């Protein structure tokens, strides 16, 4: 499998602050790799070093076979960027802005096609300065993909999108995925990360504290929970003995955290309930989410 990004022991300091601390990871061709973390975790600094905008204090970065700091015109022609913030001439129309950027690339995507992909066809003649925040963000995305990049960096691309626009953007990413475009995505939306990314790395205080597929991370960090209302006049010791598990009782709700014993505990609990005629009100099985993993991984680093 071809590697498009190889990062080894990457470190970046700003005075006494170590923004990125000995980070290593790789991204494969055609893969969407997600970087998650709270504000200040080091995501954007890492991305900017991959793009060649910042110089590492230590470690090495190879992107599409080149050191980004020495990236030549041909190398830049293969890269697409969707930055957190962009500054456009507010008097130019959306189409004029995109046409100008398309001229920077050797094999750009058709401008009208690009506008349609990001949902801006009806705003083509609108001045950029008159657009809403979400519409300007769509312009950012259009500029990132108009050059038909081999590798696309997406730094919080759906900030300012409403839920409908965000899901439409996901379809754009799915369409790019089918062309073999490799992508690095930062986002604060866990649903977006789980929906789009093949692999994820969670950053906290400049370090990667967890890495893997979303399903693997959920399995490793999360715990499935069985919850129900404790029946009146039933002792917790009776429930524990019946289910073969230890329950925690809070505000009349019994909770047990499970690993691989979900089926066994649930079966024994329901068997006891049926045999004794005791109803287990509000019984539910709660599976962990990527958000649970994110919170657990970042809190463990504090």
Backbone bond lengths (Angstrom), bond angles and torsions (degrees), N, CA, C in turn:
res aa  C-N    CA-C-N  psi(-1)  N-CA   C-N-CA  omega(-1)  CA-C   N-CA-C  phi
1 X - - - 1.458 - - 1.527 109.86 -
2 X 1.333 116.84 131.47 1.453 121.90 -177.35 1.529 110.94 -76.96
3 X 1.319 115.96 133.97 1.456 122.10 178.08 1.523 109.50 -96.98
4 X 1.330 117.42 127.67 1.462 120.72 179.68 1.523 111.68 -99.25
5 X 1.332 117.58 -21.32 1.469 121.95 176.56 1.520 108.57 -136.82
6 X 1.323 116.27 131.14 1.459 121.79 175.40 1.521 108.19 -131.71
7 X 1.342 115.93 116.36 1.457 122.30 -177.55 1.523 108.45 -118.79
8 X 1.325 116.53 128.24 1.459 121.15 -179.15 1.522 110.73 -132.85
9 X 1.346 115.12 119.73 1.470 122.74 173.15 1.526 112.56 53.43
10 X 1.321 116.29 41.50 1.458 121.79 -176.17 1.530 110.64 -71.95
11 X 1.334 115.93 129.49 1.459 121.59 -179.04 1.525 109.43 -138.78
12 X 1.333 115.47 137.11 1.477 120.56 177.24 1.516 108.58 -140.75
13 X 1.338 115.25 126.81 1.465 121.05 -178.51 1.522 110.12 -118.07
14 X 1.322 115.00 146.83 1.454 122.44 171.65 1.530 106.46 -125.43
15 X 1.324 116.59 94.28 1.457 120.37 -173.65 1.514 109.90 64.57
16 X 1.327 116.63 -123.51 1.464 120.32 -179.64 1.530 112.47 -85.33
17 X 1.323 116.18 -9.73 1.463 120.21 -178.42 1.527 110.36 -87.94
18 X 1.331 115.81 124.99 1.465 121.02 173.34 1.521 107.09 -96.52
19 X 1.328 116.09 101.12 1.472 121.14 -175.75 1.514 111.77 -75.49
20 X 1.335 116.96 -37.03 1.466 122.81 177.17 1.514 106.90 -130.04
21 X 1.328 115.55 125.29 1.469 120.52 -167.96 1.524 111.77 -123.22
22 X 1.339 116.39 93.71 1.467 122.46 171.82 1.535 111.69 58.71
23 X 1.310 116.56 52.90 1.463 122.95 -176.34 1.528 110.75 -93.47
24 X 1.335 116.15 135.18 1.463 121.91 176.82 1.527 109.73 -136.11
25 X 1.330 116.75 135.40 1.459 122.05 173.36 1.523 108.79 -169.35
26 X 1.314 116.35 170.35 1.461 121.10 177.42 1.518 109.07 -137.95
27 X 1.332 115.72 157.74 1.458 122.63 177.53 1.516 107.82 -128.93
28 X 1.327 116.14 130.77 1.457 121.16 -178.08 1.527 111.98 -92.01
29 X 1.287 115.99 158.13 1.462 121.80 179.40 1.530 110.55 -60.02
30 X 1.332 116.65 133.32 1.451 122.17 179.68 1.509 114.85 79.62
31 X 1.324 117.73 3.13 1.464 122.67 -176.00 1.528 110.66 -95.62
32 X 1.340 116.19 147.93 1.455 121.88 168.81 1.520 106.97 -104.53
33 X 1.315 115.83 114.89 1.470 122.36 -176.38 1.518 108.15 -109.68
34 X 1.331 117.04 126.01 1.454 121.90 -176.95 1.513 112.64 -103.61
35 X 1.334 115.69 136.97 1.462 122.01 172.33 1.526 107.64 -112.11
36 X 1.326 116.16 117.57 1.455 121.82 -178.77 1.519 109.75 -113.70
37 X 1.313 116.00 150.99 1.453 120.05 177.13 1.513 110.69 168.03
38 X 1.315 115.93 159.37 1.450 120.66 176.50 1.527 109.73 -69.36
39 X 1.330 116.97 166.54 1.459 119.95 173.49 1.526 109.29 -57.61
40 X 1.332 115.33 132.87 1.455 119.81 -178.83 1.517 114.32 87.74
41 X 1.336 117.34 3.72 1.468 120.22 -178.46 1.524 112.88 -75.23
42 X 1.335 117.15 -18.56 1.467 120.36 179.75 1.518 114.21 112.87
43 X 1.323 117.63 5.67 1.472 120.83 -176.57 1.527 112.17 -63.80
44 X 1.331 115.68 -54.34 1.469 119.02 -175.26 1.520 111.35 -65.65
45 X 1.331 117.46 -38.56 1.472 119.88 176.87 1.523 110.45 -61.29
46 X 1.331 116.51 -41.40 1.467 119.99 177.37 1.524 110.63 -61.51
47 X 1.338 116.42 -47.58 1.460 121.02 179.79 1.534 110.59 -59.32
48 X 1.313 117.11 -43.28 1.462 120.15 -177.98 1.519 112.19 -65.65
49 X 1.322 118.13 -29.73 1.466 120.07 173.87 1.523 110.87 -72.11
50 X 1.325 117.04 -35.84 1.465 120.09 176.97 1.523 110.84 -66.68
51 X 1.333 116.21 -31.76 1.464 120.95 -178.98 1.531 112.77 -84.28
52 X 1.341 116.23 -10.96 1.457 119.88 179.28 1.504 114.94 92.18
53 X 1.326 118.30 6.79 1.459 121.66 -178.44 1.526 112.66 -84.33
54 X 1.327 117.52 -20.37 1.450 121.39 176.51 1.524 109.62 -129.93
55 X 1.319 115.12 148.70 1.458 121.40 -179.17 1.522 109.87 -99.25
56 X 1.335 118.44 127.24 1.473 120.18 177.62 1.521 111.16 -65.22
57 X 1.325 116.46 148.32 1.454 120.92 171.86 1.525 111.00 -82.53
58 X 1.336 114.92 -21.57 1.457 119.86 -178.52 1.521 107.98 -158.73
59 X 1.322 116.24 153.55 1.457 120.65 176.42 1.521 112.12 92.90
60 X 1.317 114.97 -179.27 1.465 120.38 -175.88 1.520 110.86 -132.56
61 X 1.338 115.18 149.17 1.458 123.18 176.94 1.526 108.10 -134.14
62 X 1.328 116.06 126.59 1.455 121.58 173.75 1.520 107.58 -124.06
63 X 1.327 116.54 121.15 1.461 122.89 -179.17 1.527 108.46 -124.16
64 X 1.308 116.12 120.18 1.469 121.63 -176.46 1.524 111.04 50.40
65 X 1.338 114.69 42.11 1.456 121.10 175.31 1.509 115.94 79.75
66 X 1.339 118.07 3.84 1.459 121.20 -176.09 1.529 110.88 -128.90
67 X 1.344 115.06 154.31 1.458 120.69 167.14 1.524 107.10 -74.90
68 X 1.333 119.03 119.93 1.468 120.47 -176.16 1.523 114.19 -55.70
69 X 1.308 118.04 -29.26 1.463 120.45 179.95 1.521 111.67 -67.86
70 X 1.326 116.56 -20.25 1.459 121.20 -179.11 1.523 111.44 -112.98
71 X 1.332 115.94 17.55 1.458 120.22 -176.15 1.526 112.01 -62.84
72 X 1.324 117.29 125.93 1.459 122.60 -179.24 1.527 110.09 -89.70
73 X 1.306 117.47 -179.66 1.462 122.21 -175.70 1.526 111.73 -59.33
74 X 1.337 116.25 -42.36 1.469 119.92 -179.56 1.524 110.88 -63.65
75 X 1.320 116.47 -36.19 1.475 121.03 177.83 1.522 109.90 -67.14
76 X 1.331 117.45 -45.72 1.456 121.60 178.72 1.523 111.82 -60.83
77 X 1.325 115.60 -30.47 1.462 120.72 -179.01 1.529 111.90 -65.48
78 X 1.326 116.47 -18.01 1.473 121.62 -177.11 1.522 112.14 -99.55
79 X 1.334 117.06 0.98 1.459 122.82 -174.44 1.531 110.15 -112.09
80 X 1.335 116.49 138.56 1.454 121.73 172.01 1.520 109.56 -119.68
81 X 1.333 116.83 141.10 1.460 121.47 -176.69 1.522 110.60 -127.09
82 X 1.329 115.79 130.45 1.463 121.45 167.54 1.522 105.30 -119.79
83 X 1.333 115.41 98.84 1.454 121.56 -175.32 1.527 110.67 -80.60
84 X 1.339 115.99 165.85 1.469 119.55 177.87 1.520 111.18 -64.07
85 X 1.321 116.44 -37.25 1.457 120.60 -179.75 1.527 108.94 -139.59
86 X 1.324 116.25 141.25 1.457 121.98 176.11 1.515 108.95 -130.96
87 X 1.335 114.89 157.49 1.467 120.05 -177.89 1.523 108.51 -125.18
88 X 1.330 117.00 110.84 1.456 121.92 -178.75 1.522 110.37 -110.57
89 X 1.330 114.90 160.76 1.460 119.87 172.01 1.527 107.74 -69.56
90 X 1.315 118.75 115.60 1.471 120.53 -174.91 1.524 113.67 -66.94
91 X 1.344 116.73 -15.34 1.464 119.68 -177.37 1.523 112.90 -89.30
92 X 1.328 117.36 -15.29 1.460 120.59 178.10 1.528 109.75 -80.63
93 X 1.318 116.36 149.34 1.454 120.19 176.74 1.525 109.60 -76.55
94 X 1.312 114.69 165.90 1.466 119.64 177.74 1.522 110.43 -58.76
95 X 1.321 117.28 -45.71 1.472 120.49 -177.96 1.519 111.27 -67.15
96 X 1.326 117.56 -38.65 1.468 119.93 177.96 1.523 110.49 -62.85
97 X 1.319 116.04 -42.63 1.464 120.25 179.55 1.522 111.18 -62.31
98 X 1.321 116.21 -45.64 1.455 120.08 -178.52 1.528 111.36 -68.89
99 X 1.323 117.40 -37.17 1.465 121.56 178.67 1.520 110.72 -62.75
100 X 1.349 116.20 -40.96 1.464 120.46 177.67 1.518 110.76 -61.05
101 X 1.330 117.06 -48.00 1.459 120.28 -178.99 1.526 111.26 -65.89
102 X 1.317 117.52 -36.43 1.469 120.52 179.24 1.521 110.73 -61.34
103 X 1.335 116.77 -30.88 1.471 120.16 -178.51 1.519 113.06 -68.57
104 X 1.349 116.83 -13.56 1.459 120.28 -179.75 1.522 112.45 -79.65
105 X 1.336 117.73 -12.01 1.461 121.79 -174.02 1.526 111.03 -110.87
106 X 1.315 114.98 153.43 1.475 119.79 -176.12 1.522 112.69 -78.03
107 X 1.346 117.22 -31.65 1.462 120.35 -178.94 1.527 109.78 -135.65
108 X 1.336 117.02 66.44 1.469 119.22 -175.07 1.515 112.58 -71.80
109 X 1.322 114.47 157.45 1.455 121.76 171.99 1.538 107.93 -73.45
110 X 1.318 116.68 150.59 1.457 121.16 177.13 1.533 109.28 -57.23
111 X 1.330 116.52 134.82 1.453 121.42 -175.52 1.522 111.68 -62.31
112 X 1.332 117.35 -45.01 1.467 120.00 179.98 1.526 111.13 -64.40
113 X 1.325 116.18 -37.58 1.472 120.45 177.09 1.527 110.36 -63.17
114 X 1.328 116.37 -41.69 1.460 121.23 180.00 1.526 111.15 -65.29
115 X 1.331 115.82 -42.37 1.465 119.58 177.77 1.523 111.18 -60.67
116 X 1.314 116.06 -39.66 1.468 119.81 178.65 1.520 111.11 -66.51
117 X 1.330 117.16 -38.91 1.462 121.21 -179.02 1.521 111.71 -60.92
118 X 1.323 117.28 -35.31 1.469 119.98 -176.68 1.524 112.36 -101.55
119 X 1.328 117.20 7.62 1.458 120.57 174.92 1.515 114.56 74.11
120 X 1.341 117.13 35.06 1.456 120.44 -178.98 1.530 113.25 -119.43
121 X 1.314 118.12 15.68 1.463 120.42 -178.49 1.523 111.41 -56.75
122 X 1.320 116.91 -42.43 1.470 120.11 -177.70 1.525 112.89 -76.15
123 X 1.348 117.01 -5.78 1.463 121.50 178.52 1.526 111.61 -111.02
124 X 1.319 117.93 11.86 1.467 121.70 -174.12 1.524 112.56 -56.59
125 X 1.352 117.75 -38.92 1.462 121.18 -176.36 1.531 112.88 -94.53
126 X 1.331 115.73 0.77 1.473 120.22 -178.67 1.526 109.56 -77.75
127 X 1.331 116.83 139.68 1.460 120.13 174.29 1.527 109.86 -66.80
128 X 1.318 114.54 139.86 1.465 119.49 -177.30 1.523 111.17 -58.19
129 X 1.335 117.21 -36.61 1.450 121.03 -177.79 1.511 114.34 -65.74
130 X 1.335 117.63 -15.24 1.452 121.44 -179.10 1.530 112.60 -97.72
131 X 1.315 117.14 0.57 1.461 121.02 -178.07 1.521 110.96 -79.33
132 X 1.328 115.93 154.95 1.461 121.23 172.13 1.529 109.44 -74.18
133 X 1.332 115.35 169.82 1.467 119.22 179.33 1.515 112.40 -59.96
134 X 1.335 116.72 -43.46 1.462 120.06 179.32 1.509 112.47 -65.10
135 X 1.344 117.05 -37.32 1.464 120.54 178.91 1.525 111.32 -69.13
136 X 1.335 116.99 -37.31 1.464 119.39 175.59 1.528 110.79 -63.60
137 X 1.344 115.40 -34.31 1.460 118.61 178.39 1.529 110.27 -66.47
138 X 1.315 117.26 -33.37 1.466 120.75 176.17 1.527 110.29 -66.46
139 X 1.328 116.66 -35.96 1.463 119.73 175.22 1.531 109.93 -61.49
140 X 1.353 116.30 -42.37 1.466 120.33 176.58 1.528 111.10 -54.84
141 X 1.336 115.63 -46.38 1.464 120.22 -178.89 1.522 110.19 -65.22
142 X 1.325 117.26 -41.24 1.466 120.90 179.08 1.526 111.21 -59.84
143 X 1.331 116.65 -42.24 1.465 120.38 179.00 1.526 111.31 -65.11
144 X 1.322 116.03 -31.63 1.459 119.49 -179.62 1.515 113.84 -72.04
145 X 1.331 117.43 -28.08 1.466 119.77 -173.91 1.524 113.69 -107.57
146 X 1.340 118.03 -7.71 1.469 119.84 -174.25 1.531 112.25 -65.85
147 X 1.334 117.73 -24.80 1.461 120.72 -178.91 1.522 114.96 -85.26
148 X 1.337 117.60 8.48 1.475 122.32 -175.27 1.535 110.81 52.24
149 X 1.325 118.12 57.72 1.465 119.62 -174.08 1.527 112.89 -67.61
150 X 1.310 114.34 147.03 1.461 120.75 171.29 1.521 109.89 -77.62
151 X 1.329 115.26 -32.26 1.465 122.42 179.42 1.522 107.81 -132.41
152 X 1.335 116.25 127.17 1.458 122.19 -176.40 1.521 110.10 -119.68
153 X 1.347 116.48 126.23 1.463 122.38 174.85 1.518 108.61 -99.58
154 X 1.321 116.45 125.64 1.463 122.64 -177.43 1.526 108.44 -122.32
155 X 1.331 116.41 102.54 1.466 121.03 -177.43 1.520 108.98 -99.23
156 X 1.354 115.66 98.56 1.465 123.63 -177.93 1.533 111.29 50.01
157 X 1.334 117.11 58.39 1.471 120.91 -171.25 1.516 115.00 -68.41
158 X 1.341 118.59 -25.65 1.470 119.13 -174.57 1.520 113.46 -102.03
159 X 1.328 117.39 14.75 1.459 120.30 173.94 1.529 109.12 -60.33
160 X 1.320 116.65 127.19 1.459 120.54 -178.59 1.511 114.12 91.90
161 X 1.341 117.62 -6.21 1.462 120.73 177.90 1.525 109.60 -81.35
162 X 1.332 116.49 142.74 1.454 119.12 169.70 1.530 108.02 -78.51
163 X 1.341 118.86 168.54 1.471 120.38 -176.11 1.525 114.27 -56.38
164 X 1.328 117.22 -37.27 1.466 119.78 179.88 1.527 110.21 -67.99
165 X 1.331 117.10 -45.77 1.457 121.06 179.69 1.527 111.08 -63.16
166 X 1.342 116.21 -35.47 1.464 119.17 -179.87 1.527 110.82 -65.22
167 X 1.313 116.98 -42.03 1.465 119.74 179.16 1.524 111.40 -69.49
168 X 1.331 117.31 -33.04 1.461 119.47 174.74 1.517 110.55 -65.17
169 X 1.331 116.31 -36.92 1.464 120.18 177.13 1.525 110.74 -65.08
170 X 1.318 116.54 -38.69 1.465 119.06 177.70 1.531 111.04 -57.36
171 X 1.321 116.38 -36.65 1.463 119.43 178.55 1.526 110.54 -66.23
172 X 1.333 116.73 -36.76 1.465 120.05 175.59 1.520 110.05 -59.76
173 X 1.331 116.33 -44.59 1.466 120.79 179.65 1.529 110.45 -64.22
174 X 1.323 117.09 -40.80 1.467 120.10 176.88 1.519 111.02 -60.78
175 X 1.334 116.78 -40.58 1.470 120.38 178.73 1.526 110.77 -64.72
176 X 1.342 116.94 -40.72 1.466 120.21 177.70 1.520 111.00 -66.54
177 X 1.322 116.35 -35.20 1.463 120.52 179.16 1.537 110.77 -58.89
178 X 1.321 115.78 -39.67 1.477 119.39 -178.02 1.519 112.14 -66.58
179 X 1.334 117.73 -20.97 1.472 120.71 177.98 1.525 111.92 -85.40
180 X 1.340 117.27 -3.58 1.457 120.94 -179.68 1.514 114.67 89.67
181 X 1.338 116.60 8.70 1.466 119.89 179.46 1.523 110.75 -66.18
182 X 1.322 116.37 128.29 1.464 121.58 174.98 1.523 108.49 -86.22
183 X 1.328 117.81 145.39 1.460 120.70 -175.70 1.523 111.80 -141.07
184 X 1.341 114.38 145.94 1.456 122.15 169.76 1.522 106.29 -119.29
185 X 1.325 116.45 123.38 1.461 122.56 -172.54 1.518 110.59 -122.34
186 X 1.327 117.03 130.31 1.457 120.94 166.15 1.519 107.61 -110.23
187 X 1.313 116.52 140.96 1.455 121.02 -178.69 1.517 109.99 -159.28
188 X 1.331 115.87 153.13 1.456 121.14 172.63 1.524 111.33 -99.66
189 X 1.328 116.74 -0.15 1.462 121.01 -178.25 1.528 109.43 -97.63
190 X 1.330 116.20 109.30 1.453 120.15 -176.48 1.531 111.80 -64.43
191 X 1.325 116.69 -37.26 1.464 119.87 178.38 1.522 110.19 -61.76
192 X 1.316 116.63 -39.05 1.460 121.25 178.68 1.523 111.08 -64.88
193 X 1.322 116.37 -44.50 1.463 120.60 179.65 1.519 111.33 -62.29
194 X 1.334 116.13 -44.61 1.465 119.96 -178.80 1.523 110.96 -67.93
195 X 1.315 116.63 -35.12 1.464 121.59 -178.24 1.518 111.87 -72.25
196 X 1.334 118.78 -37.33 1.461 121.34 -169.82 1.526 114.76 -102.46
197 X 1.330 117.95 -35.04 1.464 120.14 -165.33 1.528 112.96 -87.33
198 X 1.332 114.40 137.44 1.468 120.43 173.96 1.524 110.50 -76.54
199 X 1.329 115.77 -38.87 1.464 121.12 176.22 1.528 108.62 -139.61
200 X 1.333 114.98 157.14 1.457 121.47 -177.00 1.527 110.80 -133.52
201 X 1.324 114.93 148.53 1.456 120.75 168.59 1.523 107.18 -128.15
202 X 1.330 116.60 130.45 1.463 121.84 178.88 1.526 108.20 -101.84
203 X 1.342 115.64 125.85 1.460 120.72 -179.06 1.521 110.45 -107.24
204 X 1.325 114.99 144.53 1.462 122.00 174.35 1.517 107.46 -148.47
205 X 1.325 116.44 128.17 1.462 122.39 179.18 1.519 111.76 51.52
206 X 1.328 115.41 41.77 1.458 120.70 173.62 1.507 116.16 83.52
207 X 1.329 117.84 -0.18 1.461 120.86 -178.01 1.523 110.70 -121.10
208 X 1.320 115.83 154.71 1.458 120.70 172.53 1.524 107.79 -84.72
209 X 1.329 116.21 118.23 1.459 120.63 -176.39 1.530 112.05 -103.58
210 X 1.322 117.46 -10.62 1.464 120.88 176.65 1.521 108.05 -161.30
211 X 1.321 116.14 144.71 1.463 120.68 -179.51 1.522 109.82 -150.99
212 X 1.321 117.07 141.51 1.462 121.76 177.45 1.514 110.69 152.49
213 X 1.325 116.70 -173.84 1.454 120.46 174.06 1.522 108.85 -70.90
214 X 1.315 116.97 159.24 1.465 119.48 -179.54 1.521 111.01 -60.84
215 X 1.339 117.35 -40.24 1.463 120.17 -179.26 1.524 111.21 -66.43
216 X 1.340 116.74 -39.04 1.468 119.95 179.17 1.528 110.80 -67.93
217 X 1.328 116.66 -39.98 1.459 119.82 179.05 1.519 111.27 -65.63
218 X 1.329 116.17 -40.87 1.468 120.10 178.56 1.521 110.43 -63.28
219 X 1.322 116.32 -41.55 1.473 120.13 179.46 1.522 111.52 -66.16
220 X 1.347 116.10 -37.06 1.464 119.79 -175.37 1.521 112.75 -79.44
221 X 1.336 117.17 -36.45 1.458 120.69 -172.56 1.521 113.65 -105.22
222 X 1.325 116.20 -25.50 1.455 119.21 -174.84 1.515 112.12 -97.25
223 X 1.308 116.11 161.01 1.460 121.52 177.61 1.524 108.89 -131.95
224 X 1.330 116.16 130.82 1.452 120.46 175.28 1.529 109.21 -69.57
225 X 1.309 116.62 141.86 1.458 122.19 -175.05 1.521 110.76 -122.25
226 X 1.338 117.12 134.75 1.468 122.45 168.88 1.524 106.99 -104.43
227 X 1.342 115.63 128.68 1.459 120.34 -179.46 1.526 109.74 -131.52
228 X 1.324 116.20 147.47 1.466 121.30 175.28 1.521 108.59 -164.91
229 X 1.317 114.70 162.25 1.459 120.55 176.74 1.520 109.14 -77.92
230 X 1.311 116.02 130.27 1.465 120.47 -177.92 1.535 109.23 -68.26
231 X 1.344 117.63 124.67 1.474 120.01 179.62 1.529 110.98 -61.91
232 X 1.307 115.21 146.44 1.456 120.23 179.89 1.532 110.13 -64.81
233 X 1.311 115.73 138.90 1.464 123.34 176.83 1.530 113.22 67.08
234 X 1.305 118.21 18.99 1.471 121.71 175.14 1.524 108.54 -109.72
235 X 1.326 116.02 125.79 1.455 120.95 -179.38 1.529 110.23 -76.72
236 X 1.333 116.37 147.02 1.454 120.83 177.94 1.521 111.18 -62.12
237 X 1.326 116.27 -32.87 1.467 119.30 179.42 1.530 110.71 -63.73
238 X 1.320 117.13 -33.90 1.464 121.48 177.28 1.520 110.63 -66.08
239 X 1.325 117.04 -43.91 1.465 121.58 178.52 1.526 110.89 -64.19
240 X 1.313 116.36 -42.04 1.463 120.23 -179.81 1.519 110.99 -63.11
241 X 1.327 116.01 -42.98 1.461 119.76 179.91 1.516 111.56 -66.35
242 X 1.335 116.21 -40.24 1.464 120.14 -178.27 1.521 111.99 -67.35
243 X 1.329 116.82 -40.42 1.467 120.54 -175.24 1.517 113.12 -92.31
244 X 1.330 117.27 -12.81 1.458 119.26 -177.10 1.518 111.54 67.03
245 X 1.328 116.95 36.46 1.464 121.43 -177.92 1.522 108.90 -149.84
246 X 1.321 115.31 159.95 1.462 120.56 178.19 1.525 109.12 -98.26
247 X 1.324 116.11 124.73 1.459 121.41 -179.24 1.521 110.72 -103.13
248 X 1.323 114.76 148.83 1.460 121.94 172.93 1.522 107.38 -108.54
249 X 1.336 115.67 130.34 1.464 119.08 -177.84 1.523 110.41 -109.38
250 X 1.361 114.18 123.12 1.466 120.61 176.06 1.519 108.39 -135.44
251 X 1.329 115.77 124.02 1.471 121.01 177.11 1.527 112.04 51.57
252 X 1.315 115.93 44.57 1.467 123.08 176.97 1.520 113.62 68.29
253 X 1.336 117.07 15.16 1.465 121.19 175.19 1.520 108.40 -115.15
254 X 1.336 115.16 126.68 1.464 120.36 179.33 1.522 109.27 -94.02
255 X 1.327 116.61 135.46 1.460 122.82 -178.14 1.513 109.18 -132.43
256 X 1.332 115.88 138.12 1.452 120.47 172.16 1.529 107.94 -132.69
257 X 1.325 116.46 134.07 1.451 122.21 176.54 1.522 108.53 -92.21
258 X 1.328 115.97 133.23 1.455 120.49 -172.39 1.518 112.39 -120.75
259 X 1.314 116.31 147.97 1.447 122.16 170.73 1.512 108.78 -101.35
260 X 1.329 115.99 -101.09 1.461 120.84 179.84 1.526 112.43 -97.22
261 X 1.349 117.67 7.75 1.452 120.66 -172.54 1.524 113.26 -100.48
262 X 1.320 117.55 18.70 1.462 120.19 -176.00 1.520 112.55 -55.28
263 X 1.319 116.32 -55.13 1.466 119.90 -174.85 1.522 111.72 -61.41
264 X 1.345 116.46 -43.12 1.457 120.46 -177.65 1.515 112.60 -65.19
265 X 1.340 116.62 -47.34 1.458 120.18 -179.43 1.520 110.59 -65.13
266 X 1.313 117.03 -43.51 1.458 120.70 -178.73 1.531 110.70 -64.97
267 X 1.331 116.90 -40.79 1.465 120.55 179.30 1.523 111.04 -62.75
268 X 1.331 116.32 -46.30 1.470 119.67 -178.52 1.519 110.92 -66.57
269 X 1.317 116.37 -36.85 1.455 120.40 179.93 1.528 111.50 -65.92
270 X 1.328 116.03 -43.86 1.463 119.80 179.89 1.527 111.49 -70.96
271 X 1.332 116.67 -34.28 1.463 119.96 176.37 1.520 110.53 -62.88
272 X 1.340 115.75 -44.23 1.472 119.76 177.53 1.534 110.51 -62.77
273 X 1.315 116.69 -42.75 1.463 120.91 -179.74 1.527 111.25 -59.91
274 X 1.328 116.63 -43.27 1.472 120.67 -178.31 1.519 111.39 -71.19
275 X 1.334 115.88 -42.36 1.464 119.11 -176.06 1.524 112.72 -69.72
276 X 1.323 116.82 -29.36 1.471 120.35 -178.83 1.533 112.37 -98.14
277 X 1.318 115.85 -7.93 1.454 119.24 -177.47 1.514 113.15 68.42
278 X 1.318 115.57 26.75 1.466 121.24 -179.31 1.523 109.98 -100.72
279 X 1.313 116.95 118.92 1.460 120.96 -179.09 1.528 110.67 -76.66
280 X 1.331 115.68 137.67 1.461 121.60 174.64 1.532 106.98 -105.53
281 X 1.308 114.32 91.38 1.465 119.46 -175.03 1.531 111.21 -71.20
282 X 1.348 113.75 143.27 1.472 121.84 177.16 1.533 112.42 59.75
283 X 1.319 115.79 33.64 1.458 119.61 177.89 1.529 109.75 -67.22
284 X 1.328 116.61 130.96 1.465 120.48 177.73 1.522 110.24 -149.70
285 X 1.335 113.64 149.32 1.460 121.37 173.56 1.522 106.50 -107.95
286 X 1.313 117.37 117.74 1.455 122.79 -176.04 1.526 109.09 -109.18
287 X 1.311 115.08 113.83 1.462 119.44 178.73 1.528 109.90 -89.21
288 X 1.315 118.58 145.88 1.471 120.83 -178.47 1.520 111.31 -67.88
289 X 1.306 115.90 157.32 1.452 122.60 177.92 1.527 109.13 -116.33
290 X 1.332 115.03 170.68 1.460 119.04 176.50 1.522 110.71 -63.12
291 X 1.323 116.91 -30.99 1.463 119.99 176.84 1.527 111.10 -63.24
292 X 1.345 117.27 -38.84 1.467 120.85 175.94 1.528 110.37 -61.96
293 X 1.329 115.77 -42.38 1.467 120.92 178.94 1.524 110.06 -62.27
294 X 1.333 116.12 -46.47 1.456 121.31 -179.42 1.522 111.23 -58.35
295 X 1.328 116.50 -48.23 1.454 119.67 -179.57 1.521 111.47 -64.37
296 X 1.335 116.47 -41.14 1.461 119.71 179.82 1.514 112.23 -65.89
297 X 1.323 116.94 -42.01 1.457 120.98 -177.25 1.526 111.59 -69.19
298 X 1.321 117.49 -41.46 1.456 119.62 -177.90 1.522 111.57 -75.49
299 X 1.337 117.70 -34.50 1.464 119.37 178.25 1.518 111.35 -69.04
300 X 1.335 116.96 -33.96 1.462 120.00 -179.52 1.514 112.05 -66.34
301 X 1.342 115.22 -17.09 1.472 119.06 -178.82 1.521 112.19 -87.56
302 X 1.310 116.81 -11.91 1.462 119.05 -176.86 1.522 111.49 -72.67
